[in-house]
Amino acid sequence: MFYYIKGELSEIEKDFIVVESNGIGYKIFVPPFYISKLPFIGEQIKVYIYYFLREDNLTLYGFLTKEELNLFEELISVSGLGPKISLNLISNLGVEGLIKAVINSESEVIEKIPGVGKKTAGRIIVELKDKFKKRGLSYSIFLEDQKIKDVEEALMALGYNQKEITKALDKIKSKAKDCSLEELIKLALSSIKEE
């Protein structure tokens, strides 16, 4: 049905946004951690969409990247797992945390999420672990790219200019796989100070 919606961001609420496209305002539920990543109201945005239809309900769930949409679709394919709990998992654990928890069979991490019990956590691991391992390379590349984007945002928030940020990112990209986000930010700051 829909793959993405591109239009003007017209409203931002706690758990959803409204994107206006061709005179229609689409209410799209998004993970709450997106709020800090969104453009300003009135600016253009592209949101990848999952269209959920039940006999009494039509709901749109939105994601900023194809990879996050794919992860969401993998989650709702797990028997007994609906879109709200799937969105809750992504919101609370993040893409990286969720993938790691599934691959490492850390059911106690997944169980901490509201609406997810021991049986559901076990089912998520059983049904998705092999899929995630098979796609491990593409997910790890996505996670490394996400870390680099997060470092860039942190440096921008600290007031560094784009030239300084680009040089720092070039120096740390090769370490994204092995370092945590905090370590990467420290390395980037060190490389800027060395200049």
PyRosetta script that sets phi, psi and omega in degrees:
from pyrosetta import init, pose_from_sequence

init()
pose = pose_from_sequence("MFYYIKGELSEIEKDFIVVESNGIGYKIFVPPFYISKLPFIGEQIKVYIYYFLREDNLTLYGFLTKEELNLFEELISVSGLGPKISLNLISNLGVEGLIKAVINSESEVIEKIPGVGKKTAGRIIVELKDKFKKRGLSYSIFLEDQKIKDVEEALMALGYNQKEITKALDKIKSKAKDCSLEELIKLALSSIKEE")
pose.set_psi(1, -93.8)
pose.set_omega(1, 176.9)
pose.set_phi(2, -95.4)
pose.set_psi(2, 145.3)
pose.set_omega(2, 172.6)
pose.set_phi(3, -111.0)
pose.set_psi(3, -44.1)
pose.set_omega(3, 173.7)
pose.set_phi(4, -151.8)
pose.set_psi(4, 161.3)
pose.set_omega(4, 174.0)
pose.set_phi(5, -123.6)
pose.set_psi(5, 131.2)
pose.set_omega(5, 178.7)
pose.set_phi(6, -120.1)
pose.set_psi(6, 127.2)
pose.set_omega(6, -179.2)
pose.set_phi(7, -177.6)
pose.set_psi(7, -160.7)
pose.set_omega(7, -177.5)
pose.set_phi(8, -91.3)
pose.set_psi(8, 130.7)
pose.set_omega(8, 175.1)
pose.set_phi(9, -73.5)
pose.set_psi(9, 112.5)
pose.set_omega(9, -175.0)
pose.set_phi(10, -107.3)
pose.set_psi(10, -20.1)
pose.set_omega(10, 176.9)
pose.set_phi(11, -149.1)
pose.set_psi(11, 147.7)
pose.set_omega(11, 174.0)
pose.set_phi(12, -130.1)
pose.set_psi(12, 120.2)
pose.set_omega(12, 177.1)
pose.set_phi(13, -116.2)
pose.set_psi(13, -175.6)
pose.set_omega(13, -175.7)
pose.set_phi(14, -61.6)
pose.set_psi(14, -43.8)
pose.set_omega(14, -176.5)
pose.set_phi(15, -127.9)
pose.set_psi(15, 9.0)
pose.set_omega(15, 176.1)
pose.set_phi(16, -149.9)
pose.set_psi(16, 163.0)
pose.set_omega(16, 174.9)
pose.set_phi(17, -126.3)
pose.set_psi(17, 164.4)
pose.set_omega(17, 173.2)
pose.set_phi(18, -120.7)
pose.set_psi(18, 124.2)
pose.set_omega(18, 177.4)
pose.set_phi(19, -113.0)
pose.set_psi(19, 123.0)
pose.set_omega(19, 179.1)
pose.set_phi(20, -94.4)
pose.set_psi(20, 124.8)
pose.set_omega(20, 178.3)
pose.set_phi(21, -137.2)
pose.set_psi(21, 122.7)
pose.set_omega(21, -179.0)
pose.set_phi(22, 53.9)
pose.set_psi(22, 42.1)
pose.set_omega(22, 176.1)
pose.set_phi(23, 79.7)
pose.set_psi(23, 3.8)
pose.set_omega(23, 178.8)
pose.set_phi(24, -114.1)
pose.set_psi(24, 131.7)
pose.set_omega(24, 177.3)
pose.set_phi(25, -95.3)
pose.set_psi(25, 116.9)
pose.set_omega(25, -179.0)
pose.set_phi(26, -97.0)
pose.set_psi(26, 121.9)
pose.set_omega(26, 175.3)
pose.set_phi(27, -84.4)
pose.set_psi(27, 117.6)
pose.set_omega(27, -173.9)
pose.set_phi(28, -125.8)
pose.set_psi(28, 119.8)
pose.set_omega(28, 177.4)
pose.set_phi(29, -76.5)
pose.set_psi(29, 132.2)
pose.set_omega(29, -177.7)
pose.set_phi(30, -132.6)
pose.set_psi(30, 158.6)
pose.set_omega(30, 174.2)
pose.set_phi(31, -62.4)
pose.set_psi(31, 137.0)
pose.set_omega(31, -177.4)
pose.set_phi(32, -57.3)
pose.set_psi(32, -27.3)
pose.set_omega(32, -179.0)
pose.set_phi(33, -69.2)
pose.set_psi(33, -10.8)
pose.set_omega(33, 176.8)
pose.set_phi(34, -68.7)
pose.set_psi(34, -26.4)
pose.set_omega(34, -171.3)
pose.set_phi(35, -50.8)
pose.set_psi(35, -40.3)
pose.set_omega(35, -179.6)
pose.set_phi(36, -75.5)
pose.set_psi(36, -15.7)
pose.set_omega(36, -177.4)
pose.set_phi(37, -96.6)
pose.set_psi(37, -7.2)
pose.set_omega(37, -175.0)
pose.set_phi(38, -77.7)
pose.set_psi(38, 152.9)
pose.set_omega(38, 173.2)
pose.set_phi(39, -70.8)
pose.set_psi(39, 176.7)
pose.set_omega(39, 178.1)
pose.set_phi(40, -72.7)
pose.set_psi(40, 154.6)
pose.set_omega(40, 175.3)
pose.set_phi(41, -58.5)
pose.set_psi(41, 135.7)
pose.set_omega(41, -177.8)
pose.set_phi(42, 98.5)
pose.set_psi(42, -13.9)
pose.set_omega(42, 178.9)
pose.set_phi(43, -91.8)
pose.set_psi(43, 163.8)
pose.set_omega(43, -179.3)
pose.set_phi(44, -78.0)
pose.set_psi(44, 147.4)
pose.set_omega(44, 179.0)
pose.set_phi(45, -146.9)
pose.set_psi(45, 148.8)
pose.set_omega(45, 174.4)
pose.set_phi(46, -119.2)
pose.set_psi(46, 123.7)
pose.set_omega(46, -176.4)
pose.set_phi(47, -124.3)
pose.set_psi(47, 123.8)
pose.set_omega(47, 175.1)
pose.set_phi(48, -76.3)
pose.set_psi(48, 135.3)
pose.set_omega(48, -166.4)
pose.set_phi(49, -116.0)
pose.set_psi(49, 138.5)
pose.set_omega(49, 164.5)
pose.set_phi(50, -112.1)
pose.set_psi(50, 123.3)
pose.set_omega(50, -175.9)
pose.set_phi(51, -98.1)
pose.set_psi(51, 111.0)
pose.set_omega(51, -177.2)
pose.set_phi(52, -107.5)
pose.set_psi(52, 121.0)
pose.set_omega(52, -177.5)
pose.set_phi(53, -124.2)
pose.set_psi(53, 123.0)
pose.set_omega(53, 171.8)
pose.set_phi(54, -122.2)
pose.set_psi(54, 163.7)
pose.set_omega(54, -175.3)
pose.set_phi(55, -55.0)
pose.set_psi(55, -31.0)
pose.set_omega(55, -177.7)
pose.set_phi(56, -112.0)
pose.set_psi(56, 8.9)
pose.set_omega(56, -171.6)
pose.set_phi(57, -154.9)
pose.set_psi(57, 133.7)
pose.set_omega(57, 172.2)
pose.set_phi(58, -123.2)
pose.set_psi(58, 118.8)
pose.set_omega(58, -176.1)
pose.set_phi(59, -131.9)
pose.set_psi(59, 141.5)
pose.set_omega(59, 174.9)
pose.set_phi(60, -107.0)
pose.set_psi(60, 132.5)
pose.set_omega(60, 174.3)
pose.set_phi(61, -114.8)
pose.set_psi(61, 134.0)
pose.set_omega(61, -173.2)
pose.set_phi(62, -122.1)
pose.set_psi(62, 151.0)
pose.set_omega(62, -178.7)
pose.set_phi(63, -141.6)
pose.set_psi(63, 149.4)
pose.set_omega(63, -177.0)
pose.set_phi(64, -83.7)
pose.set_psi(64, -17.3)
pose.set_omega(64, 178.8)
pose.set_phi(65, -131.8)
pose.set_psi(65, 155.6)
pose.set_omega(65, 176.9)
pose.set_phi(66, -63.1)
pose.set_psi(66, -37.1)
pose.set_omega(66, -177.9)
pose.set_phi(67, -62.5)
pose.set_psi(67, -40.5)
pose.set_omega(67, 178.8)
pose.set_phi(68, -67.5)
pose.set_psi(68, -38.8)
pose.set_omega(68, 175.3)
pose.set_phi(69, -61.6)
pose.set_psi(69, -44.6)
pose.set_omega(69, 179.4)
pose.set_phi(70, -60.8)
pose.set_psi(70, -41.5)
pose.set_omega(70, 178.8)
pose.set_phi(71, -63.3)
pose.set_psi(71, -43.7)
pose.set_omega(71, 178.3)
pose.set_phi(72, -58.9)
pose.set_psi(72, -44.6)
pose.set_omega(72, 179.5)
pose.set_phi(73, -64.2)
pose.set_psi(73, -36.7)
pose.set_omega(73, 175.8)
pose.set_phi(74, -62.9)
pose.set_psi(74, -43.0)
pose.set_omega(74, -178.5)
pose.set_phi(75, -63.8)
pose.set_psi(75, -46.3)
pose.set_omega(75, -177.2)
pose.set_phi(76, -72.2)
pose.set_psi(76, -11.0)
pose.set_omega(76, 174.8)
pose.set_phi(77, -76.3)
pose.set_psi(77, -15.4)
pose.set_omega(77, 178.2)
pose.set_phi(78, -71.1)
pose.set_psi(78, 129.8)
pose.set_omega(78, -176.3)
pose.set_phi(79, -60.4)
pose.set_psi(79, 131.7)
pose.set_omega(79, 179.2)
pose.set_phi(80, 84.2)
pose.set_psi(80, 1.5)
pose.set_omega(80, -178.2)
pose.set_phi(81, -108.2)
pose.set_psi(81, 115.0)
pose.set_omega(81, -178.5)
pose.set_phi(82, -93.1)
pose.set_psi(82, 178.1)
pose.set_omega(82, -177.2)
pose.set_phi(83, -65.2)
pose.set_psi(83, -35.8)
pose.set_omega(83, -177.9)
pose.set_phi(84, -65.9)
pose.set_psi(84, -44.7)
pose.set_omega(84, 179.0)
pose.set_phi(85, -68.8)
pose.set_psi(85, -37.7)
pose.set_omega(85, 178.0)
pose.set_phi(86, -61.4)
pose.set_psi(86, -44.2)
pose.set_omega(86, 177.6)
pose.set_phi(87, -64.2)
pose.set_psi(87, -39.0)
pose.set_omega(87, 178.0)
pose.set_phi(88, -61.5)
pose.set_psi(88, -40.7)
pose.set_omega(88, 178.1)
pose.set_phi(89, -62.4)
pose.set_psi(89, -47.3)
pose.set_omega(89, 179.8)
pose.set_phi(90, -64.6)
pose.set_psi(90, -40.3)
pose.set_omega(90, -179.0)
pose.set_phi(91, -63.6)
pose.set_psi(91, -42.5)
pose.set_omega(91, -174.4)
pose.set_phi(92, -84.6)
pose.set_psi(92, -36.2)
pose.set_omega(92, -176.6)
pose.set_phi(93, -100.3)
pose.set_psi(93, -19.6)
pose.set_omega(93, -173.7)
pose.set_phi(94, 74.5)
pose.set_psi(94, 164.0)
pose.set_omega(94, -178.3)
pose.set_phi(95, -62.2)
pose.set_psi(95, -49.2)
pose.set_omega(95, -177.2)
pose.set_phi(96, -62.0)
pose.set_psi(96, -48.1)
pose.set_omega(96, -177.9)
pose.set_phi(97, -62.9)
pose.set_psi(97, -39.3)
pose.set_omega(97, -179.5)
pose.set_phi(98, -67.9)
pose.set_psi(98, -45.9)
pose.set_omega(98, 179.5)
pose.set_phi(99, -61.6)
pose.set_psi(99, -44.8)
pose.set_omega(99, 179.2)
pose.set_phi(100, -62.3)
pose.set_psi(100, -43.2)
pose.set_omega(100, -179.0)
pose.set_phi(101, -61.8)
pose.set_psi(101, -40.5)
pose.set_omega(101, -179.8)
pose.set_phi(102, -69.6)
pose.set_psi(102, -49.5)
pose.set_omega(102, -177.7)
pose.set_phi(103, -62.7)
pose.set_psi(103, -37.0)
pose.set_omega(103, -179.0)
pose.set_phi(104, -91.1)
pose.set_psi(104, 8.6)
pose.set_omega(104, 179.2)
pose.set_phi(105, 53.8)
pose.set_psi(105, 42.5)
pose.set_omega(105, -179.7)
pose.set_phi(106, -91.5)
pose.set_psi(106, 73.5)
pose.set_omega(106, -176.1)
pose.set_phi(107, -63.8)
pose.set_psi(107, -29.5)
pose.set_omega(107, -179.8)
pose.set_phi(108, -64.2)
pose.set_psi(108, -30.5)
pose.set_omega(108, 177.6)
pose.set_phi(109, -70.0)
pose.set_psi(109, -44.2)
pose.set_omega(109, -178.3)
pose.set_phi(110, -69.1)
pose.set_psi(110, -36.7)
pose.set_omega(110, -178.5)
pose.set_phi(111, -63.3)
pose.set_psi(111, -23.8)
pose.set_omega(111, -177.9)
pose.set_phi(112, -70.1)
pose.set_psi(112, -15.0)
pose.set_omega(112, -176.8)
pose.set_phi(113, -77.9)
pose.set_psi(113, 130.7)
pose.set_omega(113, 179.1)
pose.set_phi(114, -54.6)
pose.set_psi(114, 131.7)
pose.set_omega(114, 179.6)
pose.set_phi(115, 92.4)
pose.set_psi(115, -4.5)
pose.set_omega(115, -179.3)
pose.set_phi(116, -115.7)
pose.set_psi(116, 117.3)
pose.set_omega(116, 177.4)
pose.set_phi(117, -99.0)
pose.set_psi(117, -173.5)
pose.set_omega(117, -177.4)
pose.set_phi(118, -62.2)
pose.set_psi(118, -44.0)
pose.set_omega(118, -178.8)
pose.set_phi(119, -64.9)
pose.set_psi(119, -43.7)
pose.set_omega(119, -179.1)
pose.set_phi(120, -64.8)
pose.set_psi(120, -42.3)
pose.set_omega(120, 178.3)
pose.set_phi(121, -60.3)
pose.set_psi(121, -44.0)
pose.set_omega(121, 178.1)
pose.set_phi(122, -61.8)
pose.set_psi(122, -41.6)
pose.set_omega(122, 179.6)
pose.set_phi(123, -64.2)
pose.set_psi(123, -41.7)
pose.set_omega(123, 178.6)
pose.set_phi(124, -58.7)
pose.set_psi(124, -46.6)
pose.set_omega(124, -178.6)
pose.set_phi(125, -64.4)
pose.set_psi(125, -48.0)
pose.set_omega(125, -177.9)
pose.set_phi(126, -60.7)
pose.set_psi(126, -44.5)
pose.set_omega(126, -174.6)
pose.set_phi(127, -80.2)
pose.set_psi(127, -23.2)
pose.set_omega(127, -174.2)
pose.set_phi(128, -112.1)
pose.set_psi(128, -17.3)
pose.set_omega(128, -174.0)
pose.set_phi(129, -55.8)
pose.set_psi(129, -51.0)
pose.set_omega(129, -178.7)
pose.set_phi(130, -65.4)
pose.set_psi(130, -38.6)
pose.set_omega(130, 178.1)
pose.set_phi(131, -61.4)
pose.set_psi(131, -44.5)
pose.set_omega(131, -179.6)
pose.set_phi(132, -66.0)
pose.set_psi(132, -39.1)
pose.set_omega(132, 179.5)
pose.set_phi(133, -65.3)
pose.set_psi(133, -41.0)
pose.set_omega(133, 179.1)
pose.set_phi(134, -63.0)
pose.set_psi(134, -35.7)
pose.set_omega(134, 179.6)
pose.set_phi(135, -94.9)
pose.set_psi(135, 14.3)
pose.set_omega(135, -174.0)
pose.set_phi(136, -50.9)
pose.set_psi(136, -42.3)
pose.set_omega(136, -177.8)
pose.set_phi(137, -63.8)
pose.set_psi(137, -48.6)
pose.set_omega(137, -178.4)
pose.set_phi(138, -66.7)
pose.set_psi(138, -36.9)
pose.set_omega(138, 178.0)
pose.set_phi(139, -67.5)
pose.set_psi(139, -40.1)
pose.set_omega(139, -178.8)
pose.set_phi(140, -66.8)
pose.set_psi(140, -36.8)
pose.set_omega(140, 176.6)
pose.set_phi(141, -64.4)
pose.set_psi(141, -43.3)
pose.set_omega(141, 177.9)
pose.set_phi(142, -60.1)
pose.set_psi(142, -44.9)
pose.set_omega(142, -177.8)
pose.set_phi(143, -65.1)
pose.set_psi(143, -39.0)
pose.set_omega(143, 177.4)
pose.set_phi(144, -63.8)
pose.set_psi(144, -44.4)
pose.set_omega(144, 178.1)
pose.set_phi(145, -61.4)
pose.set_psi(145, -39.7)
pose.set_omega(145, -179.7)
pose.set_phi(146, -64.3)
pose.set_psi(146, -40.5)
pose.set_omega(146, 178.5)
pose.set_phi(147, -62.2)
pose.set_psi(147, -43.3)
pose.set_omega(147, -179.9)
pose.set_phi(148, -62.8)
pose.set_psi(148, -41.3)
pose.set_omega(148, 177.6)
pose.set_phi(149, -62.7)
pose.set_psi(149, -40.4)
pose.set_omega(149, 179.7)
pose.set_phi(150, -65.4)
pose.set_psi(150, -38.0)
pose.set_omega(150, 177.0)
pose.set_phi(151, -64.6)
pose.set_psi(151, -43.4)
pose.set_omega(151, 179.1)
pose.set_phi(152, -58.7)
pose.set_psi(152, -45.2)
pose.set_omega(152, 179.4)
pose.set_phi(153, -62.9)
pose.set_psi(153, -39.6)
pose.set_omega(153, 179.6)
pose.set_phi(154, -63.9)
pose.set_psi(154, -43.2)
pose.set_omega(154, -179.7)
pose.set_phi(155, -67.0)
pose.set_psi(155, -37.0)
pose.set_omega(155, 177.1)
pose.set_phi(156, -64.0)
pose.set_psi(156, -42.2)
pose.set_omega(156, 179.8)
pose.set_phi(157, -63.5)
pose.set_psi(157, -28.8)
pose.set_omega(157, 179.4)
pose.set_phi(158, -83.1)
pose.set_psi(158, -3.3)
pose.set_omega(158, 173.3)
pose.set_phi(159, 95.2)
pose.set_psi(159, 10.1)
pose.set_omega(159, 178.4)
pose.set_phi(160, -77.0)
pose.set_psi(160, 149.4)
pose.set_omega(160, -179.4)
pose.set_phi(161, -83.8)
pose.set_psi(161, 166.8)
pose.set_omega(161, -173.7)
pose.set_phi(162, -62.5)
pose.set_psi(162, -34.5)
pose.set_omega(162, 179.9)
pose.set_phi(163, -64.9)
pose.set_psi(163, -46.2)
pose.set_omega(163, 178.1)
pose.set_phi(164, -62.6)
pose.set_psi(164, -41.8)
pose.set_omega(164, -178.4)
pose.set_phi(165, -64.4)
pose.set_psi(165, -45.8)
pose.set_omega(165, -178.6)
pose.set_phi(166, -60.5)
pose.set_psi(166, -44.3)
pose.set_omega(166, 178.3)
pose.set_phi(167, -61.7)
pose.set_psi(167, -43.8)
pose.set_omega(167, -179.2)
pose.set_phi(168, -64.3)
pose.set_psi(168, -42.7)
pose.set_omega(168, -179.3)
pose.set_phi(169, -64.7)
pose.set_psi(169, -38.9)
pose.set_omega(169, 177.5)
pose.set_phi(170, -59.3)
pose.set_psi(170, -36.0)
pose.set_omega(170, -178.2)
pose.set_phi(171, -75.1)
pose.set_psi(171, -27.9)
pose.set_omega(171, -174.2)
pose.set_phi(172, -103.4)
pose.set_psi(172, -9.9)
pose.set_omega(172, -175.2)
pose.set_phi(173, -53.7)
pose.set_psi(173, -40.6)
pose.set_omega(173, -177.1)
pose.set_phi(174, -67.4)
pose.set_psi(174, -16.7)
pose.set_omega(174, -177.9)
pose.set_phi(175, -98.2)
pose.set_psi(175, 0.1)
pose.set_omega(175, -174.5)
pose.set_phi(176, -61.7)
pose.set_psi(176, -32.5)
pose.set_omega(176, -177.2)
pose.set_phi(177, -67.7)
pose.set_psi(177, -39.5)
pose.set_omega(177, -171.3)
pose.set_phi(178, -97.5)
pose.set_psi(178, -14.4)
pose.set_omega(178, -175.4)
pose.set_phi(179, -106.7)
pose.set_psi(179, 151.6)
pose.set_omega(179, 173.5)
pose.set_phi(180, -75.8)
pose.set_psi(180, 168.2)
pose.set_omega(180, 178.6)
pose.set_phi(181, -59.1)
pose.set_psi(181, -43.7)
pose.set_omega(181, -179.3)
pose.set_phi(182, -61.4)
pose.set_psi(182, -42.5)
pose.set_omega(182, 178.8)
pose.set_phi(183, -64.2)
pose.set_psi(183, -40.4)
pose.set_omega(183, 179.5)
pose.set_phi(184, -64.5)
pose.set_psi(184, -39.7)
pose.set_omega(184, 178.1)
pose.set_phi(185, -63.6)
pose.set_psi(185, -42.8)
pose.set_omega(185, 178.2)
pose.set_phi(186, -61.9)
pose.set_psi(186, -43.0)
pose.set_omega(186, 178.7)
pose.set_phi(187, -63.2)
pose.set_psi(187, -41.6)
pose.set_omega(187, 179.3)
pose.set_phi(188, -63.5)
pose.set_psi(188, -44.1)
pose.set_omega(188, 178.6)
pose.set_phi(189, -62.9)
pose.set_psi(189, -40.7)
pose.set_omega(189, 177.5)
pose.set_phi(190, -61.8)
pose.set_psi(190, -42.6)
pose.set_omega(190, -178.3)
pose.set_phi(191, -67.7)
pose.set_psi(191, -32.8)
pose.set_omega(191, 177.6)
pose.set_phi(192, -68.7)
pose.set_psi(192, -40.5)
pose.set_omega(192, -180.0)
pose.set_phi(193, -66.5)
pose.set_psi(193, -29.9)
pose.set_omega(193, 179.8)
pose.set_phi(194, -70.4)
pose.set_psi(194, -24.9)
pose.set_omega(194, -177.2)
pose.set_phi(195, -64.3)
pose.dump_pdb("model.pdb")
